[in-house]
Amino acid sequence: MKKLIPLLLIVALVLTAVPAFAQVGPGQYWVQRGDTWTSVSTRLGVPFCRLVLTNGHRRCSSVYRASSALMVGQTLQVPVR
């Protein structure tokens, strides 16, 4: 029984971590902890401004306001190349 508890904890951690890396769908990205507009655009190979403008911002510079911070679990639209 003592060996079963650590195993269950590991399984629980793995199962809760899976959604953080799951893709939402084609042309979408699910924001993960630590993501920034710059890191997401770099990871996806999409120009920074194009990613920002595709997600409803009027100007690229508008994402530097605190109200534009990415939230974990937020879904971003990824422009098609």
C-alpha positions in Angstrom: 0.0 0.0 0.0 2.9 2.4 0.8 4.3 1.9 -2.7 0.9 2.6 -4.3 0.5 6.1 -2.9 3.6 7.5 -4.7 2.5 5.8 -7.9 -0.9 7.4 -7.6 0.6 10.8 -7.0 2.7 10.5 -10.1 -0.2 9.4 -12.2 -2.3 12.4 -10.9 0.5 14.8 -11.8 0.9 13.5 -15.3 -2.9 13.6 -15.9 -3.2 17.2 -14.7 -0.2 18.2 -16.8 -1.5 16.8 -20.1 -4.0 19.5 -20.9 -1.3 22.2 -20.6 0.4 20.8 -23.7 -2.7 19.8 -25.7 -3.5 21.6 -28.9 -6.9 23.2 -29.0 -7.3 22.7 -32.7 -5.9 23.6 -36.1 -4.9 27.3 -36.1 -5.2 27.6 -32.4 -2.7 27.6 -29.5 -3.4 27.1 -25.8 -1.4 29.5 -23.6 0.9 27.7 -21.1 2.5 29.0 -17.9 5.3 31.4 -18.7 4.2 32.2 -22.3 4.5 35.7 -23.6 3.5 37.1 -27.0 7.1 37.0 -28.0 7.7 33.4 -26.9 4.6 32.1 -28.5 5.3 33.8 -31.8 8.9 32.4 -31.8 7.7 28.9 -30.9 5.1 28.9 -33.6 7.3 30.6 -36.2 4.7 33.4 -36.7 5.7 37.0 -37.0 5.0 38.8 -33.7 2.8 41.6 -35.1 0.8 39.1 -37.2 0.0 37.0 -34.1 -1.0 40.0 -32.1 -3.2 41.5 -34.8 -4.9 38.1 -35.5 -5.9 38.0 -31.9 -7.9 41.3 -32.0 -5.4 43.9 -31.1 -5.3 47.1 -33.2 -1.6 47.7 -32.9 1.4 45.5 -32.0 2.5 47.9 -29.3 -0.9 47.4 -27.5 0.2 44.1 -26.0 2.7 45.7 -23.7 -0.1 47.0 -21.5 -0.9 44.9 -18.4 -4.5 44.3 -19.7 -3.0 42.4 -22.7 -1.1 39.9 -20.7 -1.6 36.3 -21.7 -3.5 34.1 -19.3 -2.8 30.3 -18.8 -5.5 28.4 -20.7 -6.3 31.3 -23.0 -6.8 30.2 -26.6 -4.9 32.2 -29.3 -5.8 32.2 -33.0 -2.7 31.3 -35.0 -2.5 32.9 -38.5 -2.0 30.5 -41.3 1.2 31.1 -43.2 
